[in-house]
């Protein structure tokens, strides 16, 4: 992508007197204005993504920004941060993602449609996060939902669309971290770990706190091999040998799902995958494969997704589903970061000699 | 700055953890002699080390400006919202987060009983607030930047929450420890994206540090 050089405002010397006026028109914490120079770049990214989604058969959808809080709560996702009362005293909430609204639409508007169903969206969602670069409280997401396509084929299709979209944006260095939300719970169940103790381990894993995880595992009184497995598995990440490198039956069973997905991936998708057996996504509704997108140019994931085979059932249409969301702001930051690295590798601009135009006199 | 043998940028805390951290880095084959002799320089590109105050380490690591870092558990508890991996308890730099008042009858208990609220000075605003919430006591947290021990001596507050290694400063200021919140040691933390994309280098560093 070529950075546009057009600017809308003429460059004027700073008028400090004018800047010192008191700021009397603030905007809410975690929101921001997007002006034309940036907007053109954001639009270029979302159009590239939209092109792939449409090409792959995902129809774009809009749903209300405001939903009934009780409807969102059925899904068990991120609790909403912004609530209002409507004129009848009902509690409305700003959606925290698009997956839950689309699950609602599938169960109501597509109640009898034959699966698989393919939808995509470009929409703002709202969360009560600590605002920082790439994570505002109002943020634009681009994503797909593939409904009624079970694992492993549905998962492989979603990962393929994901890579095609990231390629279309122009990112070069990205990787997909692939894990399984059911892996660790499966291990805990097969070792007969008590529910309460299991929750504590999952909490430590969710907090990415391996020090506490090790201490809690030590308290379980398991035999050495099982304790070692519980400690090592979530730290295992890397190439395909991550899921084949152990002969232990417990482990082999737990990663069977991931192996099934990996076998279906085309080489250009497979080479992007990093297996990450400790991957835990923030949302509670994931049931199987989960994934996140990493780029060396940004310290946080560009987006992610996974399987949520039980979510649709909570709205009355029990269909398996898989989907992902990408943060448009984060794609943009990563893209500018990659461009900077390329520029740095080429060398400073002053080294480029421009031929003076020869004026004929 | 990618030539410490691992291609990582390591955030190293200056202050109380500095010397022990350098000893551990020396022990795993990262030559820190320049860090020891130059206390003004902040970035040591040829060994992939950046230095900063301990409470800034999670900020740099979360943003990916450093791949890994070393900081105190007290810092991580005070900044729970930081999205970083906590990989290893390095077991040095041991100190205690304590609740202390002036020696003699407990002035914080009297404030609670008669006024309903005690005033507590601390540099660890969130840690202290969460602790009194969990233990069911109303406290007004007074955030100070410098010597916390001064606050109860001048009548600003009835109690303090602070970090202590030996307890000497407390004793010299006629303060006694009433409760201990937790013990803190140095921790190795990692950026979530580096943890995946530089997995091999981080695991190698982790194993070496675990072995020393």
Boltz contact constraints between the chains, C-beta under 6 A:
constraints:
  - contact:
      token1: [A, 130]
      token2: [B, 81]
      max_distance: 6.0
  - contact:
      token1: [A, 177]
      token2: [B, 196]
      max_distance: 6.0
  - contact:
      token1: [A, 208]
      token2: [B, 85]
      max_distance: 6.0
  - contact:
      token1: [A, 209]
      token2: [B, 86]
      max_distance: 6.0
  - contact:
      token1: [A, 210]
      token2: [B, 87]
      max_distance: 6.0
  - contact:
      token1: [A, 211]
      token2: [B, 86]
      max_distance: 6.0
  - contact:
      token1: [A, 211]
      token2: [B, 89]
      max_distance: 6.0
  - contact:
      token1: [A, 237]
      token2: [B, 196]
      max_distance: 6.0
  - contact:
      token1: [A, 237]
      token2: [B, 199]
      max_distance: 6.0
  - contact:
      token1: [A, 238]
      token2: [B, 199]
      max_distance: 6.0
  - contact:
      token1: [A, 274]
      token2: [B, 196]
      max_distance: 6.0
  - contact:
      token1: [A, 276]
      token2: [B, 196]
      max_distance: 6.0
  - contact:
      token1: [A, 294]
      token2: [B, 193]
      max_distance: 6.0
  - contact:
      token1: [A, 294]
      token2: [B, 196]
      max_distance: 6.0
  - contact:
      token1: [A, 294]
      token2: [B, 197]
      max_distance: 6.0
  - contact:
      token1: [A, 296]
      token2: [B, 197]
      max_distance: 6.0
  - contact:
      token1: [A, 299]
      token2: [B, 63]
      max_distance: 6.0
  - contact:
      token1: [A, 299]
      token2: [B, 64]
      max_distance: 6.0
  - contact:
      token1: [A, 299]
      token2: [B, 191]
      max_distance: 6.0
  - contact:
      token1: [A, 299]
      token2: [B, 193]
      max_distance: 6.0
